[in-house]
């Protein structure tokens, strides 16, 4: 368990959108691993929307199949290409506002049971801790010298997504394509 806690601290600044939202897209292509994901774009109205921006390099292996899967996905909204051969897929989560809001607020353990099960099956250690905090209170209590009671009062063991990490910064020219 100590290793899992060390990983949790190590991945503190990892985008929670990758760990939680991207996992919920259930992409079939095992090569469909984005360079990064974001929940918003700086200076763009997309901030108000419930989106996930998935960044891929168009020269990566199996990109044509990844591209086809994204474009057929029920949550696909649109994409933007830049001059550096990156493609930004905008995925719409507005049909599941409570799920998106729970992740945005860091209330991972409040996700619906079927999504918690799906996240547990994927097995990312940070996500598993996030959706099952009660299973880790004792370990965290011992590791960080806090009472189990104080952890239970807090409920969540993971902090909410870091806004700075979850905000894509692009040039003004590229920003126009997102609007």
TILO-746803 format. One line per field, with one value per residue: residue in one letter; x, y, z of N, C-alpha, C in turn. Coordinates in steps of 0.02 Angstrom, whole numbers, plus 50000, padded with zeros to 5 digits. Atoms other than C-alpha are relative to their C-alpha. Layout:
// residues N
miti: (A,...)
n.xx: (X,...)
n.yy: (Y,...)
n.zz: (Z,...)
ca.xx: (X,...)
ca.yy: (Y,...)
ca.zz: (Z,...)
c.xx: (X,...)
c.yy: (Y,...)
c.zz: (Z,...)
***
This chain:
// residues 179
miti: (X,X,X,X,X,X,X,X,X,X,X,X,X,X,X,X,X,X,X,X,X,X,X,X,X,X,X,X,X,X,X,X,X,X,X,X,X,X,X,X,X,X,X,X,X,X,X,X,X,X,X,X,X,X,X,X,X,X,X,X,X,X,X,X,X,X,X,X,X,X,X,X,X,X,X,X,X,X,X,X,X,X,X,X,X,X,X,X,X,X,X,X,X,X,X,X,X,X,X,X,X,X,X,X,X,X,X,X,X,X,X,X,X,X,X,X,X,X,X,X,X,X,X,X,X,X,X,X,X,X,X,X,X,X,X,X,X,X,X,X,X,X,X,X,X,X,X,X,X,X,X,X,X,X,X,X,X,X,X,X,X,X,X,X,X,X,X,X,X,X,X,X,X,X,X,X,X,X,X)
n.xx: (50041,49957,49983,50058,50001,49945,50023,50051,49964,49961,50046,50043,50015,50024,50067,50054,50042,49974,50012,50071,50042,49978,50016,50072,50015,49997,49973,49985,49932,49953,49949,50031,49978,49985,49941,50027,50071,50015,50071,50017,49950,49993,50032,50047,50065,50003,49995,50067,50027,49976,49961,49934,49959,49951,49948,49962,49956,50025,49951,49993,50021,50071,50041,50059,50052,50018,50040,50065,50038,50022,50052,50061,50019,50062,49985,49958,50031,49962,49928,49961,49930,49954,49946,49949,50024,50040,50073,50035,50069,50044,50050,50054,50025,50060,50054,49991,49976,49984,49935,49948,49996,49969,49928,49974,49997,49959,50043,49994,50035,50073,50019,50047,49969,49976,49938,49948,49981,49961,49935,49964,49979,49942,49949,49949,49998,50025,50072,50029,50002,50049,50070,50009,49959,50010,49955,49932,49994,49952,49933,49983,49993,49933,49947,49996,50008,50063,50049,50048,50059,49991,50003,50070,50036,49982,50027,49958,49928,49967,50023,50032,49953,49965,50024,49943,49981,50056,50016,49958,49980,49983,49990,50061,50023,50031,50059,50057,50030,50039,50060)
n.yy: (49940,49941,49983,49966,49932,49963,49984,49948,49937,49990,49979,49947,49950,50032,49977,50044,50013,50059,50058,50013,49988,50037,50071,50010,50003,50071,50007,50070,50005,49997,49950,49933,49969,49931,49968,49967,49981,49937,49988,49934,49964,49932,49946,50028,50015,50071,50006,50008,50063,50060,50031,50028,49988,50054,49980,50054,49982,50035,50047,50057,50065,50017,49939,50002,50038,49960,49945,50027,50018,49938,49968,50040,50004,49963,49938,49958,49937,49977,50001,49943,50017,49944,50004,50045,50068,50024,49997,49991,50025,49973,50051,49969,50036,49965,50048,50028,49942,50017,50035,49950,49954,50037,50003,49931,49980,50047,50044,50062,50056,49991,50022,50057,50065,50033,49967,50021,50068,49993,49972,50053,50050,49972,50014,49949,49998,49936,50000,50048,49966,49946,50023,50045,49974,50035,50057,49977,49955,50025,49993,49929,49980,50022,49969,49927,49985,49966,50048,50026,49958,49939,50019,50015,49936,49969,50047,50011,50002,49964,49931,49989,49984,49937,49958,49982,50059,50022,49947,49999,49934,50002,49935,49964,50024,50065,49989,49983,50061,50033,49960)
n.zz: (50000,49999,50069,50028,49971,50031,50067,49994,49990,50061,50053,49974,50051,50061,50018,49978,50059,50033,49957,49991,50059,50059,49989,50010,50072,50018,50067,50015,50026,49944,50016,49994,49938,50017,49971,49940,50003,49965,49990,50025,50040,49976,50038,50048,49972,49987,49927,49972,50025,49967,50053,49990,50059,50004,50047,50032,50055,50059,50025,49955,50027,50006,49995,50043,49965,49941,50027,50021,49940,49969,50040,49994,49929,49985,49964,50042,50020,50058,49988,50025,50016,49999,50049,49974,50010,49943,50008,49937,50004,49949,49982,49964,49942,49976,49989,49933,49962,49930,50001,50014,49943,49945,50013,49996,49930,49963,49960,50039,49968,50009,50068,49999,49987,50061,50022,49951,50022,50061,49982,49964,50049,50035,49950,49987,49927,49974,50009,49952,49935,50004,49998,49943,49945,49937,49998,49990,49942,49950,50028,50002,49931,49977,50040,49992,49929,49987,49975,50049,49993,50040,50070,50016,50003,50064,50048,50058,49987,50054,50010,50065,50054,49995,50056,50043,50039,50041,50048,50059,50023,50071,50031,50018,50065,49991,49957,50043,50028,49948,49984)
ca.xx: (50000,50143,50187,50010,50019,50189,50114,49969,50088,50197,50045,49973,49984,49926,49773,49622,49531,49646,49623,49434,49350,49457,49435,49246,49255,49294,49400,49420,49588,49724,49841,49720,49822,49820,49974,49868,49688,49611,49444,49454,49547,49614,49512,49381,49195,49227,49263,49075,49046,49069,49207,49362,49498,49607,49773,49854,50001,49949,50111,50087,50060,49886,49826,49708,49613,49616,49548,49409,49358,49352,49247,49121,49113,48943,49027,49131,49093,49230,49418,49549,49717,49868,50022,50127,50033,49928,49743,49631,49471,49331,49224,49056,49007,48850,48739,48810,48821,48820,48967,49067,49028,49076,49246,49269,49236,49344,49197,49255,49175,49002,49007,48868,48906,48920,49055,49149,49147,49211,49352,49398,49407,49527,49629,49728,49791,49752,49577,49544,49590,49482,49323,49351,49419,49343,49455,49610,49572,49674,49825,49819,49796,49955,50057,50013,49986,49806,49654,49537,49396,49469,49490,49311,49250,49343,49279,49385,49570,49612,49606,49499,49577,49706,49634,49805,49848,49677,49678,49749,49847,49857,49906,49778,49771,49732,49610,49500,49472,49403,49272)
ca.yy: (50000,50120,50113,50166,50315,50365,50357,50464,50600,50578,50603,50749,50866,50740,50795,50719,50735,50602,50485,50504,50585,50508,50337,50360,50380,50193,50206,50036,50069,50030,50151,50296,50374,50563,50668,50764,50807,50970,51027,51204,51324,51489,51640,51533,51510,51324,51354,51358,51195,51020,50967,50862,50917,50769,50809,50688,50703,50658,50562,50441,50256,50207,50388,50354,50224,50334,50479,50371,50308,50484,50550,50408,50425,50481,50617,50688,50872,50935,50943,51077,51053,51162,51195,51079,50922,50910,50873,50929,50827,50912,50783,50835,50780,50889,50734,50681,50847,50769,50657,50800,50913,50778,50759,50948,50969,50821,50721,50560,50443,50514,50450,50327,50147,50086,50217,50175,49994,50045,50148,50005,49886,50003,49998,50161,50166,50350,50331,50178,50277,50422,50320,50208,50322,50222,50075,50182,50286,50174,50173,50361,50385,50285,50362,50544,50535,50596,50519,50409,50516,50673,50582,50520,50697,50755,50603,50626,50580,50663,50849,50918,50945,51083,51223,51276,51099,51072,51231,51224,51377,51406,51547,51681,51615,51438,51500,51571,51395,51338,51476)
ca.zz: (50000,50036,49851,49804,49922,49852,49677,49734,49795,49639,49525,49623,49473,49343,49247,49331,49165,49094,49241,49256,49104,48968,49046,49037,48847,48838,48682,48598,48514,48641,48550,48581,48720,48713,48741,48866,48907,48966,49033,48965,48851,48912,48854,48768,48797,48800,48987,49018,48926,48990,48872,48869,48749,48696,48612,48489,48372,48196,48166,48310,48275,48216,48207,48061,48163,48319,48216,48144,48317,48388,48244,48266,48455,48523,48626,48482,48451,48334,48311,48279,48193,48224,48119,48228,48173,48332,48330,48472,48490,48583,48673,48743,48919,48929,48922,49091,49185,49360,49314,49240,49387,49514,49430,49412,49598,49648,49717,49636,49762,49719,49539,49495,49544,49364,49328,49488,49430,49258,49335,49452,49303,49212,49371,49367,49548,49573,49502,49612,49767,49707,49685,49837,49974,50117,50070,50099,50255,50371,50254,50232,50419,50454,50313,50346,50534,50532,50611,50513,50580,50500,50335,50340,50374,50219,50121,49964,49967,49802,49773,49632,49461,49460,49352,49288,49234,49158,49052,48877,48824,48636,48521,48477,48299,48355,48487,48348,48281,48449,48457)
c.xx: (50043,50017,49942,49996,50056,49981,49949,50034,50039,49956,49953,49980,49980,49930,49948,49953,50024,49981,49926,49959,50021,49984,49927,49980,50001,50023,50022,50072,50050,50056,49974,50017,50020,50065,49979,49926,49990,49924,49979,50058,50001,49969,49950,49935,49991,50005,49932,49970,50029,50037,50063,50038,50056,50050,50039,50047,49980,50050,50008,49972,49924,49954,49937,49942,49975,49953,49930,49957,49974,49941,49934,49972,49938,50013,50044,49961,50034,50074,50031,50070,50043,50055,50056,49981,49966,49927,49969,49927,49960,49944,49950,49974,49935,49941,50006,50027,50019,50067,50056,50011,50033,50076,50030,50009,50042,49959,49995,49960,49924,49977,49951,50038,50027,50064,50057,50025,50044,50070,50041,50026,50062,50061,50056,50003,49973,49924,49966,49996,49946,49928,49985,50037,49993,50045,50072,50009,50053,50071,50022,50011,50070,50056,50009,49986,49940,49949,49954,49937,50006,49998,49928,49958,50013,49970,50049,50074,50040,49973,49966,50052,50030,49983,50057,50021,49947,49979,50051,50015,50023,50010,49932,49971,49964,49936,49938,49965,49957,49934,49945)
c.yy: (50063,50023,50039,50072,50042,50021,50056,50069,50017,50028,50056,50050,49970,50024,49948,49985,49939,49937,49982,50009,49960,49926,49985,50001,49929,49990,49927,49990,50009,50050,50071,50029,50072,50024,50033,50012,50063,50007,50068,50029,50072,50050,49975,49983,49926,49986,49984,49933,49942,49958,49968,50010,49948,50017,49939,50030,49958,49950,49939,49937,49994,50062,49997,49963,50037,50055,49975,49983,50063,50031,49962,49998,50043,50067,50048,50063,50026,49993,50062,49974,50062,49990,49953,49926,49970,50007,50001,49977,50028,49949,50031,49956,50031,49952,49965,50055,49983,49964,50050,50045,49966,49997,50070,50023,49953,49954,49932,49943,50005,49980,49942,49933,49967,50032,49984,49931,50003,50026,49948,49947,50025,49995,50051,50011,50065,50002,49953,50031,50054,49977,49955,50026,49961,49939,50019,50046,49977,50009,50073,50027,49982,50037,50074,50023,50046,49948,49977,50042,50063,49985,49986,50063,50035,49960,49985,50001,50036,50070,50006,50014,50069,50041,50018,49941,49980,50052,50001,50072,49993,50071,50032,49975,49933,50006,50016,49939,49964,50036,49991)
c.zz: (50000,49929,49967,50025,49969,49929,50001,50007,49936,49944,50021,49945,49933,49986,50021,49942,49962,50039,50003,49936,49939,50007,49987,49926,49974,49928,49989,49977,50057,49987,50010,50068,49984,50031,50066,49989,50042,50007,49973,49959,50024,49952,49948,50036,50016,50076,50030,49982,50040,49948,50027,49935,50002,49945,49976,49949,49940,49971,50046,49968,50001,50003,49957,50034,50063,49978,49981,50061,50035,49962,50002,50071,50013,50034,49959,49980,49936,50015,49969,49987,50008,49949,50021,49994,50062,49983,50069,49990,50058,50012,50048,50056,50026,50011,50068,50047,50073,50004,49989,50060,50060,49990,50005,50072,50042,50045,49965,50029,49992,49930,50005,50005,49937,49973,50048,49981,49938,50015,50037,49952,49962,50045,50008,50076,50031,49995,50050,50069,49999,50007,50059,50062,50065,50006,50019,50061,50049,49974,50000,50071,50026,49964,50015,50071,50013,50023,49944,50001,49957,49925,49979,49996,49933,49942,49943,50019,49946,49995,49932,49946,50009,49938,49953,49956,49950,49948,49944,49981,49927,49975,49983,49933,50007,50042,49958,49972,50052,50014,49949)
***
